[in-house]
Every structure is written in structure tokens, then in C-alpha cells.
Amino acid sequence: MGTGEPEGLVASESANNGLTGGALIPLLSLGIPGDSTTAVLIGAFTLQGLQVGPLFIGENIETWYSMITALMFANVVMFVVMFYAIRYIAKVVLIPKFILYPIIVMMCTVGAYAINYGIMFDVWTLFIFGVAGWIFTKIGIEVAPLVIGFILGGSAEVYFVKSLESYGEYTVLFTKSPIAMVLWGLIVLSIVVSFMIHKKSKQHSGESK
């Protein structure tokens, strides 16, 4: 691993390509995005008036079948394109950054300006969040949790208040019911695993230096 061996490259790329499909499962079944890509996707669903969650498939069966068909078609197209054209597509990394980056920034700016028919507020928002993302990467803050929190924060607050209004007390969040205990266990487990992964990555980076 790390030396260009085919097995290492195939394993990492297979996991990367299978990530989005797997992340759609908690998104569509529970309304929880599995990664930053599906976090953006939940925002697109909201703009289209679609509510993801346990009732999504039953209430939007045509959209569900369309998504499954599109995923199957995308995998076939990806195989054909990558098998025959990847040697040419990969040469994009040979383009100097001082040429590639301005093109990307220009396309992002034009897209932000045109999405709402020419509102400069969107362009300034793009600029501010772009600078913030660059600063976060420099100081070691992960961007993906920020994106997920930004998109889901409003919905989480609304449903939190609704749950409190339904029971009328805060203790419902700390009861000994099986669902509450499982949820708290998953929260604690996710925090512990995150710290362990962060500590392990720091150790690896220290050893590589």
C-alpha cells in the first residue's frame, strides 16, 4: 500500500465509488445524510419539495425508481468511460494549477451568479464560504461535518422542539427506553470513533514525517 500496487489502488477506488450508493441508504430511509455529497443532495430534495425519511419511498415511488435506474445507468457509463478513456482523463492532473484553478473559480462564480438570474449576493456568499473552507483546511477543521450541520441544523432544531412539545419535558431525552438508549449509545460511539480516527491519522502523519 502506498507504493502504486494495483491491489491498493483498486481497493481504495472501489470503496470511493461505492460510498455514494451506500450513503443514500440512511439518507432515504432515515433522512440522515451519510456523507457531504448526500448532505448537499438533501438540500436539493428540499428545494424540490421532497421530504426524505421513512415515508420517502412510499410517497415518491416514481422518484425512487428513477433514482435506482439512474444509479444503474451511471455505473455502466462510469465503467465504459473509465475503462477506455481514463488514461486521457487522468492527464488533467498534468495541467498547471495556475491555469486550472482560475478556470474552476470562474465556472463556480458564473454558476453562482446565474442560478438566481444575476444576484451578486450569491457570488459574495460563494466567496465568503470559499475563504472559510480554505481557512478550515489550513487549521485542521473538517469541512464535511460543517456542511452536514449547516444543511440539517434547521430541521434538527424544528424536530427537537416538536419532540419536547409532544412530551412536555426534557427528561424524555434521557429516559431508559430502548430507542433513547440506542441513540445515545450511537452518539457516544460516533464521538469516540472520531477521536480514535483523528488520533490514528495524526500518528501516521507523524511517522511519515
Secondary structure, DSSP 8 states (H G I E B T S, - for coil): --S--HHHHHHHHHHHHHHHHHHHHHHHHHS--SSHHHHHHHHHHHHTT---STTHHHH-HHHHHHHHHHHHHHHHHHHHHHHHHHHHHGGGGGS-HHHHHHHHHHHHHHHHHHTTTS-HHHHHHHHHHHHHHHHHHHHT--HHHHHHHHHHHHHHHHHHHHHHHHHSSGGGGG---HHHHHHHHHHHHHHHHHHHHHHHHHHHHHHH-
